[in-house]
Amino acid sequence: MVDSCTTRLRLNVADIGAVSEPQLKALGARGVLKRAPNVVQVVLGAQAEQVAGEIRAVVQQGGAAATDEASTQAPTPTPFDPDWWIDTLGGPANIASVGVVAQTRLRVVVRERGRVRAERLDGGAGSQLMWTSDDTAHIAFGQPANGHAAAFQRALQAAAPA
């Protein structure tokens, strides 16, 4: 079950021991409450309902939790690492634009989706990336994305040929 209220995301989980409070906080959670053997509340702030909707969409599409093997093959960048994302999205030449959407997501347009290193997204980062069209993806952060967008732009500028 995935539910939310104004500021909290409520989740029923199979293994509460697999819930990492430090990783959730690195992604922007303000707090994590383990309420029962399989119930977790993640304090996110005003974007809780939006994040709940995004999780529900992934679950409806047959999304599953990452396996330990997948997470070792494709580490999720924590905290935000724009260079990792640029490389994963096919390099600076493959990125047409980057902007903020709905305050908590980056909207990235790529020139060739086939250049995106999808295998790197299998270890957890893929749950952050949602394709909205053939060339456009949103990267969900669950926290204000303005700083991430600025870091992404700086990294793109640094990678641009002189």
N, C-alpha and C positions, 0 to 999 in steps of 0.2 A: 504494500500500500504506500502511496505517495500522497500526502496531504499538506496543507499549509494554512497558516493564519496570516495576519498582517505582517509579522516579522519572523515567523519560524517555519521551517520546513520539517515536517514529521514523516519519518520513514520507518517501515517495518523491514528489518534486515534479517538475512539468514544467519549471519555470524557477526554478532556485535563486537567480537574481538578483532574483526578485520577493519573496523571503523577507526581511522587514524585522525585523532583530534589535531595533532600538529599539521597534517596535510590539509585538513579542512580550514584551519586558521590561516595557513599560507595562501589559500585560495580566497580568503576574505571573510570566513565565518567569524562572528564575534564571540561565539560560544558553542559548545557541544554538550548536550545533556543526554546521558544514557539512562532512560526511564524504566526500562524493563529488560528482560533477557533478549528481546529482539526489537526494541523500540528506541529510536534515536530522534532527538530534536536538535536541529541545527539552527542557531540564531543567525539570520542573515540580514535582517533589516527589511526595508520596503520591497526589495526584489524577491522575497520568498515565494510569492505566488507565481511569478514569472519563471523562476528556477524550477518550481514544482511542475509547471506546464511543460518545460523543456525535458525534464526527466520522464514525465508520462509519455511524451512523444517518442523518446528513445525506447522505452519499454514496449510501447505499442508496435514499434517497428521490429521487435524481436531482439532488441539490444540485450546484452548479457554482461555480467561483471567480468572484468579482465581476469585472466588466469595468472597465476604466479609466473609461469613461463613467458607469457606475453609481456608482463610488466618488466621482466628483466631484459627483454629484447627491445623495448621501446619506452624508456623512462619518461615520465611526464615532467616537464620542466617546472620546478618549484624553487623559488618564486618565478614569476614571469621571466622568460628568457627569449627576447625577441630574435636573437641569432638562431636559436633552435627552431623557432617557428618559421623564420625566413628560409632556412635550409630545408625544413620539412615541406614547405609550400613550393619548392622547386627553385629556390634561389631568388635573388633580388630581381633578375631580369624577367622572372615569371610573374612577378607581382605588379598588377596594373594600378591598384589603389588600395588604401586602407583608411577606414573611418570608424567612428563610434556609432552604434545603433542601440537604442533603448537603454542608454547609460551603462549597461553592464556587458556589452558585447562589442567585439571588433567585427566590422564587415570588411572582408578581404576579397578582392576580385583578382583572379589569376588569368593569365593569358592562355595557358594550356593545362587543363586539369590532369592530363596524363603525366605531367612532370611532378605532381604532388607525390611525395613519398608516403603513400598510404600505410605501408607496413610499420612506420614509426607511430602511427596513430592508434595501433591496436592495444597499447599498454595503458590506457587510461586517458591519454590526451584526446583520443577520438571521441570521448564523451563530451569534450569541450567544443569540438568542431562539428558544425551542422551545415550541410550543403543546402542552399536555398534555391540554387539554379545550377546549370552546368558549369558556370565560371565563378560563382559567388558562394562564399561560405561565411558563417558567423562563428566566432570563437567566444564562447560564454565564460565569463569569469565570476559572476555572482557578486561583483563589487564594481565600483566605478571604473570604467575602462579608459578614461581620458589619459591617465598616466601611462597605461599600456600602449595606447595609440601613439603618444609622444615618443616613447622609447622605441617603438616599432619604426617610426619615421626617422629617428636619429640613426638607428641601425641600418636602415635602407640607404640613407644619405652617406653613411660611412662606407658602405659596400659599393657605392656607385663609382664607376671608373672616373678618374680625374680628368 
